[in-house]
Amino acid sequence: MMKDLLRRFYLWLLRRKRECKALESYYELYGSMLREVREETCRKFPEETGMLVEFIDNWIELIPRDKQLLHMVINSLSGILLFYLWRLSNWVTYEILSGRYFEAIRNLRFLFEGSVYAVVIEDAIERRIYEKWKALSGIDLKTEIFMLWDECRRKRVKGKKGVDVDKIRKIVASFINQHADLSDPKRREYIEVYTQILSDERLYLPVSRMIDEALELLGLDQNFGERLGNVWRELSSYLHFSHAFLKAILKAPELLSLEAMNKELFKKSLNLYFETLDLYYAVLAWRFPKLRENIKRVVEWWKEAFNKTFNLTETFLKNNA
């Protein structure tokens, strides 16, 4: 019986090995198709290809070396995005070069949305936390707020008359009572602080309107609002099954089932990449004054190397010199 069991196990391993080998062979073939698109992109747009690679290279210039600052960075929303940016910039660059434009734009939307949240939602959190405890919050507390925020939106605590504070308090109390091992006074304290944070009406604005709140906190002219609003609409247009997607494949049917070089979508993706990073760099400079010199060096390098400007970031740095 044991011998039969071992034989069956061996055959299962052999079958799995063959399946994995077949899978790898398929992805090698698929990878060669993507490589052809990248090679065509590089031939037709050598300078733009260089720009896409530089987005990856810029990342290391932004990482703080100071341990105390590093601790602050990893406990902030913009800092979480900074460390994720290594993976994201590698992948978005790869997608754009490989003709995966729709996917790249969706990933850029994630960074844009996160950048707006890193201003407005972080302000809502830290304003109350510092007021109560004279300290900034950790990423664990922010994670709990995000989870409760999702629950508040799901239960529609925001109505025509404003936010329902009592409803928010019940949601918060239920969570704290179930998950927090705290004394009764401390429990009540956390319930009150979390309720105050989640009662901030800014949290229930759509991103398109939250942009204006972010610009106000950044101290930037609302004239940037129209531009950022347009960027947000462009980024969102490929998230859903939309007219933008259908229009793109009507103009280039090959994009429906194959990755292929497309000049219009390549240029659009590259431009959205710049616009999204422009917002993110400004947010990072706002949140961490000690990183402003790093960011300044990056944007100055782009101006010298490619004559490209990050208007939002440069305006913020100039206003806060």
C-alpha positions as semicolon CSV with decimal commas, in nm:
position;residue;x (nm);y (nm);z (nm)
1;M;0,000;0,000;0,000
2;M;0,283;0,240;0,089
3;K;0,461;0,150;-0,235
4;D;0,148;0,231;-0,436
5;L;0,109;0,560;-0,251
6;L;0,469;0,660;-0,326
7;R;0,425;0,567;-0,692
8;R;0,113;0,785;-0,719
9;F;0,293;1,071;-0,548
10;Y;0,588;1,039;-0,789
11;L;0,356;1,040;-1,091
12;W;0,178;1,348;-0,952
13;L;0,511;1,529;-0,914
14;L;0,613;1,432;-1,267
15;R;0,282;1,558;-1,407
16;R;0,313;1,885;-1,217
17;K;0,668;1,929;-1,343
18;R;0,552;1,879;-1,701
19;E;0,265;2,123;-1,647
20;C;0,503;2,385;-1,506
21;K;0,743;2,333;-1,795
22;A;0,460;2,374;-2,046
23;L;0,345;2,686;-1,863
24;E;0,695;2,834;-1,869
25;S;0,725;2,754;-2,240
26;Y;0,402;2,941;-2,305
27;Y;0,518;3,246;-2,110
28;E;0,850;3,243;-2,292
29;L;0,657;3,263;-2,619
30;Y;0,432;3,537;-2,481
31;G;0,738;3,720;-2,351
32;S;0,897;3,713;-2,695
33;M;0,587;3,885;-2,837
34;L;0,617;4,160;-2,575
35;R;0,988;4,190;-2,650
36;E;0,910;4,260;-3,015
37;V;0,682;4,548;-2,911
38;R;0,951;4,688;-2,679
39;E;1,211;4,670;-2,955
40;E;0,979;4,852;-3,196
41;T;0,903;5,115;-2,931
42;C;1,272;5,167;-2,863
43;R;1,350;5,207;-3,235
44;K;1,071;5,456;-3,299
45;F;1,093;5,649;-2,971
46;P;1,450;5,621;-2,836
47;E;1,435;5,942;-2,630
48;E;1,099;5,856;-2,475
49;T;1,226;5,506;-2,396
50;G;1,514;5,666;-2,210
51;M;1,268;5,878;-2,012
52;L;1,070;5,572;-1,907
53;V;1,384;5,404;-1,777
54;E;1,483;5,719;-1,587
55;F;1,156;5,708;-1,390
56;I;1,289;5,388;-1,234
57;D;1,635;5,532;-1,179
58;N;1,495;5,839;-1,000
59;W;1,350;5,627;-0,721
60;I;1,673;5,573;-0,530
61;E;1,734;5,950;-0,521
62;L;1,416;5,998;-0,318
63;I;1,481;5,740;-0,046
64;P;1,579;5,899;0,289
65;R;1,908;5,791;0,448
66;D;1,835;5,929;0,794
67;K;1,690;5,657;1,023
68;Q;1,455;5,889;1,209
69;L;1,318;6,032;0,884
70;L;1,293;5,682;0,739
71;H;1,074;5,578;1,032
72;M;0,845;5,877;0,971
73;V;0,829;5,802;0,599
74;I;0,726;5,438;0,636
75;N;0,446;5,541;0,874
76;S;0,289;5,784;0,626
77;L;0,063;5,726;0,327
78;S;0,296;5,911;0,088
79;G;0,588;5,711;0,231
80;I;0,412;5,381;0,166
81;L;0,365;5,499;-0,192
82;L;0,735;5,594;-0,209
83;F;0,849;5,242;-0,129
84;Y;0,584;5,089;-0,353
85;L;0,700;5,320;-0,631
86;W;0,999;5,095;-0,701
87;R;0,771;4,809;-0,803
88;L;0,516;5,037;-0,964
89;S;0,761;5,235;-1,178
90;N;0,929;4,916;-1,297
91;W;0,597;4,766;-1,394
92;V;0,441;5,077;-1,551
93;T;0,756;5,137;-1,757
94;Y;0,751;4,774;-1,869
95;E;0,381;4,794;-1,957
96;I;0,414;5,113;-2,162
97;L;0,718;4,984;-2,352
98;S;0,544;4,651;-2,414
99;G;0,221;4,796;-2,553
100;R;0,017;4,729;-2,239
101;Y;-0,116;5,084;-2,232
102;F;-0,455;5,021;-2,070
103;E;-0,291;4,831;-1,785
104;A;-0,027;5,102;-1,735
105;I;-0,291;5,374;-1,714
106;R;-0,486;5,175;-1,456
107;N;-0,173;5,140;-1,243
108;L;-0,103;5,513;-1,273
109;R;-0,455;5,581;-1,149
110;F;-0,368;5,392;-0,830
111;L;-0,070;5,624;-0,770
112;F;-0,271;5,938;-0,849
113;E;-0,555;5,839;-0,617
114;G;-0,308;5,744;-0,344
115;S;-0,135;6,081;-0,379
116;V;-0,461;6,269;-0,326
117;Y;-0,547;6,051;-0,025
118;A;-0,195;6,102;0,112
119;V;-0,278;6,472;0,147
120;V;-0,646;6,491;0,239
121;I;-0,697;6,172;0,440
122;E;-0,359;6,192;0,612
123;D;-0,442;6,551;0,710
124;A;-0,777;6,440;0,852
125;I;-0,604;6,169;1,056
126;E;-0,294;6,353;1,178
127;R;-0,480;6,674;1,260
128;R;-0,694;6,488;1,518
129;I;-0,419;6,257;1,641
130;Y;-0,176;6,540;1,705
131;E;-0,445;6,750;1,868
132;K;-0,521;6,464;2,109
133;W;-0,184;6,301;2,174
134;K;0,074;6,552;2,044
135;A;0,222;6,283;1,820
136;L;0,177;6,147;1,469
137;S;0,006;5,817;1,400
138;G;0,161;5,494;1,281
139;I;0,066;5,305;0,968
140;D;-0,127;5,052;1,181
141;L;-0,368;5,323;1,300
142;K;-0,405;5,458;0,946
143;T;-0,485;5,106;0,827
144;E;-0,766;5,081;1,084
145;I;-0,902;5,419;0,977
146;F;-0,904;5,309;0,612
147;M;-1,087;4,990;0,704
148;L;-1,347;5,183;0,905
149;W;-1,372;5,443;0,629
150;D;-1,464;5,166;0,384
151;E;-1,731;5,046;0,627
152;C;-1,866;5,399;0,674
153;R;-1,898;5,448;0,300
154;R;-2,059;5,108;0,259
155;K;-2,317;5,199;0,523
156;R;-2,366;5,544;0,369
157;V;-2,296;5,761;0,671
158;K;-2,287;6,068;0,446
159;G;-2,626;6,198;0,338
160;K;-2,775;6,519;0,205
161;K;-2,770;6,671;0,553
162;G;-2,406;6,582;0,616
163;V;-2,237;6,296;0,799
164;D;-2,428;6,093;1,055
165;V;-2,189;6,112;1,352
166;D;-2,394;5,873;1,567
167;K;-2,386;5,612;1,294
168;I;-2,010;5,654;1,259
169;R;-1,965;5,622;1,636
170;K;-2,156;5,291;1,637
171;I;-1,935;5,155;1,357
172;V;-1,620;5,264;1,541
173;A;-1,738;5,136;1,880
174;S;-1,823;4,796;1,734
175;F;-1,474;4,766;1,587
176;I;-1,288;4,892;1,897
177;N;-1,489;4,670;2,133
178;Q;-1,419;4,361;1,924
179;H;-1,053;4,414;1,840
180;A;-0,888;4,638;2,098
181;D;-0,757;4,512;2,432
182;L;-0,786;4,844;2,614
183;S;-0,899;4,978;2,949
184;D;-1,244;5,139;2,949
185;P;-1,112;5,500;2,960
186;K;-0,867;5,430;2,677
187;R;-1,137;5,253;2,480
188;R;-1,368;5,554;2,504
189;E;-1,080;5,782;2,406
190;Y;-1,005;5,584;2,089
191;I;-1,372;5,566;1,996
192;E;-1,403;5,943;2,023
193;V;-1,084;6,019;1,825
194;Y;-1,166;5,769;1,548
195;T;-1,520;5,906;1,529
196;Q;-1,389;6,261;1,493
197;I;-1,154;6,155;1,212
198;L;-1,424;5,965;1,024
199;S;-1,672;6,252;1,064
200;D;-1,455;6,476;0,846
201;E;-1,674;6,548;0,544
202;R;-1,372;6,568;0,314
203;L;-1,337;6,190;0,340
204;Y;-1,667;6,143;0,156
205;L;-1,586;6,359;-0,143
206;P;-1,516;6,191;-0,478
207;V;-1,151;6,213;-0,585
208;S;-1,244;6,470;-0,852
209;R;-1,352;6,708;-0,573
210;M;-1,092;6,595;-0,322
211;I;-0,828;6,731;-0,563
212;D;-0,930;7,088;-0,474
213;E;-0,893;7,008;-0,103
214;A;-0,548;6,865;-0,170
215;L;-0,439;7,175;-0,361
216;E;-0,556;7,397;-0,077
217;L;-0,349;7,198;0,173
218;L;-0,050;7,210;-0,061
219;G;-0,092;7,586;-0,085
220;L;-0,118;7,571;-0,464
221;D;-0,333;7,780;-0,695
222;Q;-0,671;7,628;-0,776
223;N;-0,587;7,683;-1,145
224;F;-0,403;7,351;-1,116
225;G;-0,737;7,194;-1,028
226;E;-0,867;7,185;-1,384
227;R;-0,548;7,025;-1,511
228;L;-0,544;6,760;-1,238
229;G;-0,915;6,698;-1,288
230;N;-0,851;6,627;-1,656
231;V;-0,567;6,390;-1,565
232;W;-0,795;6,206;-1,323
233;R;-1,065;6,169;-1,588
234;E;-0,810;6,034;-1,839
235;L;-0,675;5,786;-1,585
236;S;-1,026;5,673;-1,492
237;S;-1,144;5,636;-1,851
238;Y;-0,973;5,297;-1,892
239;L;-1,061;5,158;-1,549
240;H;-1,411;5,056;-1,657
241;F;-1,557;4,912;-1,976
242;S;-1,604;5,255;-2,130
243;H;-1,632;5,454;-2,451
244;A;-1,260;5,539;-2,424
245;F;-1,169;5,169;-2,434
246;L;-1,411;5,095;-2,719
247;K;-1,292;5,399;-2,916
248;A;-0,929;5,290;-2,878
249;I;-0,991;4,940;-3,009
250;L;-1,207;5,069;-3,294
251;K;-0,911;5,279;-3,408
252;A;-0,663;4,994;-3,351
253;P;-0,847;4,656;-3,345
254;E;-0,522;4,464;-3,289
255;L;-0,510;4,604;-2,934
256;L;-0,813;4,397;-2,841
257;S;-0,624;4,068;-2,821
258;L;-0,256;4,149;-2,876
259;E;0,001;4,388;-2,738
260;A;0,106;4,618;-3,021
261;M;0,292;4,944;-3,062
262;N;0,044;5,234;-3,080
263;K;0,181;5,586;-3,111
264;E;-0,124;5,767;-2,974
265;L;-0,162;5,549;-2,665
266;F;0,215;5,545;-2,608
267;K;0,226;5,926;-2,602
268;K;-0,084;5,944;-2,382
269;S;0,056;5,692;-2,132
270;L;0,389;5,874;-2,113
271;N;0,219;6,209;-2,057
272;L;-0,005;6,066;-1,783
273;Y;0,306;5,916;-1,621
274;F;0,465;6,263;-1,602
275;E;0,147;6,426;-1,473
276;T;0,094;6,163;-1,205
277;L;0,453;6,179;-1,082
278;D;0,434;6,559;-1,081
279;L;0,147;6,537;-0,833
280;Y;0,318;6,269;-0,627
281;Y;0,650;6,455;-0,601
282;A;0,464;6,767;-0,483
283;V;0,280;6,561;-0,220
284;L;0,605;6,402;-0,100
285;A;0,771;6,745;-0,076
286;W;0,472;6,877;0,122
287;R;0,474;6,587;0,367
288;F;0,851;6,572;0,421
289;P;1,040;6,902;0,408
290;K;1,368;6,713;0,459
291;L;1,318;6,541;0,122
292;R;1,268;6,865;-0,071
293;E;1,632;6,892;-0,174
294;N;1,621;6,535;-0,308
295;I;1,307;6,613;-0,506
296;K;1,452;6,942;-0,629
297;R;1,758;6,759;-0,766
298;V;1,535;6,512;-0,949
299;V;1,318;6,777;-1,119
300;E;1,623;6,990;-1,207
301;W;1,787;6,686;-1,364
302;W;1,480;6,630;-1,584
303;K;1,494;6,989;-1,703
304;E;1,862;6,963;-1,792
305;A;1,851;6,615;-1,948
306;F;1,518;6,621;-2,133
307;N;1,389;6,978;-2,102
308;K;1,090;6,840;-1,910
309;T;0,928;7,037;-1,630
310;F;0,727;6,921;-1,331
311;N;0,521;7,238;-1,297
312;L;0,323;7,141;-0,989
313;T;0,629;7,024;-0,796
314;E;0,843;7,318;-0,903
315;T;0,572;7,565;-0,802
316;F;0,539;7,401;-0,462
317;L;0,917;7,403;-0,405
318;K;0,939;7,767;-0,512
319;N;0,654;7,867;-0,280
320;N;0,821;7,688;0,011
321;A;1,186;7,777;-0,050
